Every structure is written in structure tokens, then in C-alpha cells.
Amino acid sequence: MIYLDNAATTFPKPRKVVAEMTHCLTHYCANPGRSGHDMASKMASRIYDARESIADFFNMTDPLRVVFTSNATESLNLAIKGILKPGDHVVTTAMEHNSVLRPLKELKGIRVTVVPADKEGCILARDVETALSPSTKLVICTHSSNVTGTILPINEIGRLCRKKGILFMTDASQSAGVIPIDIQAQNIDILACPGHKSLFGPPGTGFLYLRPGIELVPLKEGGTGTDSASLYQPRYFPEGYEAGTVNGPGIIGLREGIKFIEGLGMETIQQWERHIIEMLSDGLGNMPNIQIYGPSDPSKKTAILTFNIKGIDCETAAHELNHRFGIAVRAGYHCAPLAHKAIGTYGIGAVRMSPGIFNTEEDVRKTLAALQKLSG
């Protein structure tokens, strides 16, 4: 199988990720923060090590403000529902995933302004500024689109929000691990990330970071290992927001994924993925029956290439690539309907290829040959 669905979940995982998770599961996989015995203490220590690794990787000031979640969706829900109150105004963009759009839609008593995007999925910081009002509590912006890969101007938006005293939240689902993120330099108050994408961790992992001073209402209540005699959920970071048993082996795998990136070098990963995308773009550009969406310049996007084949439904095209040629892609709306409206594919969807660091030039040649046959 040629795997080109890394925007959904990276595959394969680095060997060290698998090895460390296996070691945890077979040697010390106890419940952290609930017992005082050696195995529980070791698990708690390893999880704290992961918090420190994340804090260092993103230049965060306090590892204890890293809250582990099951994925970016939970992180975004925790922040959106834990910060906003009736009467608040939120500014977001048309390129957001449903894990932002749907929680906002469900909240009662808040007002939402969606900043439009152009045909390439680009937005302008000045349009964000125009959308602000005296009641704006939060600006939410994805770092890069999961539909087109378009990199959005979070540096400018972060500066704007900091100047105006408005909270700025970044969804780094498609960028963390392939685009450098420095929350101090970029004025990011809240960062939501999955572990299973370009951070090379396993599914079922993610985290939310909030800078000191931001108050948050818990999304769920339950056991925390602290204040166990109280019937009320504590508001301590991080355990007050991690009710229940955390995914210890997964968090340890996430830490190893970050170590893999640091060892290989983010620039190396970015350059190789850009090279693969350029090969795919050049090849598809020579096929007259294929329409490509999003930025034509690979430097303006992450490793995503979205397209349609004339006369073939996107789901059919993905099915053919899978069953006839052994190529894994994703088709449809990619849980981002407003992004598809922006690029002109709402009503038809599109095929998305998302290569990763483990893809080869031979993978590209075989994929282009398959698409040449499909497109006629």
C-alpha cells in the first residue's frame, strides 16, 4: 500500500514510538497519580517528561499548563466550551475544521463571525481585524488547512490579538511537527494539537496548552487523584482538566514522536515533504482532466494536494486508487464544509493526497501512473 493519507494520521509510526509504548505496556503501565507504588510513580514521571518535551518544543513557559486529551477535537472543545460565555463574540475563519465550527454552532448566546477565504484557501489578517468588535473574546484560526494545506497568517493575527487584548487560539492539527511554532514569538494564548498526525504519536493522544492567567471551566468531571474527598471538580492544572485515567502509553509514544522530529530535524521533514508535493503537483499539472485546488506554490502550504478528476466522482476515484492500485487517499469534504465552499468544491467534494516523510519518489511515480490511467 502506498499511504498518502498522513493529514488524517501519520503512518507508519517511528520504531522508537512503538518500542517505548510496548515497553511501557509490558513493564510499568500502572495508573499515574492514583497510587504511590513504584509503577504508578514511574508512569507519572514519564508523563511529566512528556509535558516538558511539549513545553520545550513549542516554547511554553509552564509544562503544567499542558493538558493531555484524546485528540485535537477534545482540545478544541475543552477550550471553546470552557472559555466562552453568553454575550461573547468569536472570530474564526472559513478554513476551520468541524471540530471548531460545530462546538461554536452548539453554544448558545455567543455571536460568531466567519472570515471568508479566497479560492486558494487564503485569508487576510486585515479581514480578521475588520471582524473584531468590543465584545470579541476569542479569535480561532487554524495554522494550515486540512483541505488545501494553505498556511494562514497566524503571526499577524497573533500580533493583532495581543495588541487588542483578545485571546488567540491556534489549531495546529496540520502544522505541529512540520512548521515551527513558538507560542511566545507568535503570541499564541491557546494551542490545540493532536498527537497522531505530524507529531508521530499514536491515535488517542493530543493536548491543549493555555498560557498562565486564562481561566477554564472543565469539560468533564471525575477522578483526578487530587481533592478526592470533595464532590466538586478541582480547577488545578493539569489534573483538574484530565478527569479519568490518561492514555499513559500513548503519551509516552507522543513524547518519542517529538524526539524523532528533533533528531531528524523539522527542516529536513519539511523539505522532503515539499519535494514530494512538488513532484505530485508537476505530474498532475500535465494531466488535462485533473483540476488541482489550493495554492500552486508548495511553500505556501503543508504537504496536501487536493484535486478532482473530470467525469469521476471523488469517492469513486479514491475507491479506484485503493482497490486497483493500492494507494490510500481521502475523498469527500474532510470535515471542513466551509473550506470546500471557499475553493468551489462544495457539492462535489475532492480527493486529498497527503504524503509524509516516509514516502518515496517511487511512490510518486506509481501514483502519477495510476492517476494517468484513471484520468484518461
N, C-alpha and C positions, 0 to 999 in steps of 0.2 A: 504493500500500500504506500502510495506517495501522499504524505499527510500535509495538506495545505489548509488547515483549519486552526492555526495557532492563535488567532484572535479570539477563539472560543475557549480553548485550553491548550497550553503548550504540550507537545509530545514529540519525542519521548522525554522523560524527566532525566536529569543528570544522574549518573550511577550513585554518586555520593548522597544524593537526596534519598534514593531508595534504600541505600545501605544504612544510613543513620536512622531512618524511620523503622527499619527492620530491627536494628539493634535496640532501639527504644522498646519496641513491642515485645521483644524477647528477653529483655534484661531488667527494665525498671519502669514499666508502664503502669504506674500507680496514679492515684488521684491527687493532683497538686493542691496545696492549700487546705486540705481537709484532715490530713493526718500528720503526725510528727515523726513517723518512721523513716528510715533511710531512703527507701524507694520513692516515697512521696516527696521527700526533701530534694532528691536528685532531680525529679521531674520538675518541681517548682524552680529549681536553679536553672535548668536548661531552658525553661520558658522565659525566665527573666533574661537569659543570654540572648534569646531571640528578640525581645523588646529592645535591648541595647543595640543589636545589629541593625534593626529597622531604624532606630533613632539616629544612629551614625550614618546610615546610608542616605537618609533624607535630610540630615542636618536638623534634627529635632532637639529641643532643649531638655526634655524630660521623658525618659523611657516609660515612666509610669502613666503617661498620657496616651500611650498606645493601647487601645482596646482591641483584643482579638475577637473576630467574628467568623461566621461561616463562609462569607463571601462579600464582594463589594455591595451587593444588593442589601444585605443586612446592615452593612456600614452606612450606606446612604439613608436607609430607613431610620436607623438609630439617630443619625444627625438631624434629618429633616423633621421627624416627629418629636425629637427631644429638644429642639431649639425653638421652633416656630410656635407662635400663639395667635389666637384670633386677633385680627386687626393688622397683622404683619403683611408686608409686601415682599415678594420674592421675584428676582430677575433671573431667568435662565435662558437657554438657547434652544434653537430648533434642532441642534445636533445631539441632543441628550438621549440617553438610553431610557427605556421604560422604568428602570429602577430609580430614576429621578422623576420622570413625568407622572407615573402612576401614584406614588406617595403624595405628590403635590396635588394631584386631582382629588385624592381621597380626603385631604384635610379640609375642614370646614372653617369658614371665617377668615381665610387668608386670600390675598389677591396675588395673581401670578402674571407676569409679563414675559412673553417668549420672544427673544431677539431673533429675527429671521436670519437665514443663511443664504448665500448665493448658490449657483449651480454646482460649484466645486466644494460646497460644504463650508465655506469660509464665513466668518463673522468679523465685524469690526468693533474694536473697543469703544469707539465713539458712539456706536449704536447702543452699547450697554450703558454708557453714561447718560444718553438721552432717555433711557427707560427708567432711570432711578427716580425715586420720589422721597419726600420726607419720611415716609413710613417704611422704606426699604430696610429690611432686617438682614437679608442674606442674598448673595449672588452665587449661583451654582453654575459651574462651567466644566464640561469635560475637557481634558487636556488634548485628547485626539479622538476623532470619531471612529466608532466601531463599524461604520458603514463605508466610509471613504478613506479613513486613515488621516483625514485633514487635521493638522496641528493648529489648535486655536490659540489666540494671543493671551495666554494666561499671565504673562509678565505685565503687560499693560493693564489688564483688568485687575490684577492684584495691587498694582500701584494705585489705581483709581479708587479701589475699595478702601485701602489703608488710609488714603488721604481724606476720604469722606467718613471714615469710622464705621464702615459697613463690613459685616463678616463675609469672607470669601472662602467658598468651598470648592475644591477641585476633585473631580472624579478622574483618577489616574488609572482606570482599568486597562486602557490600551497603551499607556505610556510608561508606567513604572517598570524599570528594568531596561528600557531601550532609549529613553530620553532622560537626561539628568534632571533631577528635581531637587531643589534646595528651598525648603519652605520658608527659611528666613529671607533669602535674597528675593524670592518670588512673592513674598507677602501672602502666603497661604495660611489661613487660620485653621482650616479643617481639610484633612486629606483622607479620601476613601480609596482603598486598594483591595483587589483580590490577590490571593497568593498563587493561584493556579495558572495564571497567564505568564507574562514575561518576567515574573519573579521566580518561575520554575518550581514553585511549591506544588503540593497535591491539591486536588479539589477538596472543598470543605474548609478552606482557610481564607482569611482576609483580615483586614484591620481598619480601624478608624483612629485617626490622630486629631486631637483638639489642643490648640495652644492653651497654656495656662490662663485662667480667668474666664473661660467660656463655661457657662452653666449648661447642664444637660439632664433631661428627665430620662430615666431608664426606659428602654423599650420592653423589657420583660423583668419579672421578679422571680426570685428563687434563692437557692443556696449560693452563698458567696464565700463561706469559710470565715467571715468576719461578722461581728454583731449577731451571732446565730440565735441569741436569746430574744432578739427583737422581732416583731412581726412586720416591721417596715423595712423596705429595701434601702440599704445604705447608699450614699452618694459618693463613696470614696472611689478614686481612680486607682487601678483599673477594675478591681474586683466587683464594684457596685454595678458595673455595666457588662459583666461576663457571667451572669447568673447561670448556674449549672456547671457541668464538667466541660472544660475546654478541650479542644482537639489537640492534646499534647503531642502525639506522634506527628500530626500534620504541621503543627507549629515548628517542631524541630526540623521537619522537612523543608519548611519555608525558609528557616534560617540557613540551611545548607544551600538552598537555591540562590539566596543573596550572596553567599560566599562563592558560589560558582560564577556569578556575574562579576564579582570583584576580582576573582582570579583570572578570568578570561579577558575582562575589560569591556565596559559598556560600549566604548567606541568601536571595538572590534565587532561586537554583535551588531551594532547599528550599521556599520559599513558593509558587512556581509549581507544583511537583510536588504539593504538598499541596492546592492549589486544584483541580488536575485530578483527584486521587484523591477529593476531596470530591464533585465533580460526578458521578464514576462511582458512588461509594457511594450518593449520594442517588438516582440514577437506578435502580440495581439494587435498592435498598431498596423501591422501589414496584412491583417485579415479583414477584408471589406465588410463582412457580415457581422462583425463584432463591434459593439459600442461600449466604450470604457467611460466610467464616471469618476468624478473626483479630480484632484489636482494632477496635472500632467507631469509636474516637477516632483520627482521622488523625494527631494529634500524637504518638501512641504507636507509630507505625510509619513505615517508609520507604514509598516510592511503589509499593506492591504491593497488589493486590486479588485475592483468591483466592476462587473460588466454584464451584458446580455448578448445573446446570440439571436440574430434576426430570424424570426419564424419559429423559435423554440422557446417554450415556457421555461423560466429559470429553474423551477423544481425538476422538470424533465431533464434539463441539461445537467444538473447536479446528479440526478439518478444515473444518467448515462455515463458520466465521468466515473462514478463509483463502480457500477456493475460491469461496464465494458472495459474500463481502462485502469481500475484500481486506484483512483485519485479521489481523495477526500476533500470536499469543499463544503460551503454552506450556502443555501439559497433561501430567498424569502425576504422578510422585512427586517431581520436581525434585531428585533425588539426595539426598533427606533423608527416609528412611522413618520414623525415629522422630518427626520433626515431624508427619508425617501421622497417626501413631498418636495423638499428643497432641491433635490437633484433630478427630479422628474420621473421617478420610478414608482410612485405611489399608484397602486392598482395593478402593477405587474411584478414588483419586487426585482431582485437582481441576484446574480451569482457572486459570491465573495471568495477570493483566494487570499490566504494569509500565510505566507511562508515564514519559516523561523531559522534559527542559527544552524539547525541540523539538516536543513535542506541542501541539496547539491545542484550543481549545474546540470547534471544528468537528469535530475528530477524536472528541471525546467524544460529541457529538450523533449522529454517524453510527454509532458503536459501540453506543450505547444503542438506537438504532433497530434495528440488526441483532439485538441480544440480545432485544429485544421480539418480533421476528418468530420467532426461534428458540424462545423460551420459551413462546410462545403467550399 
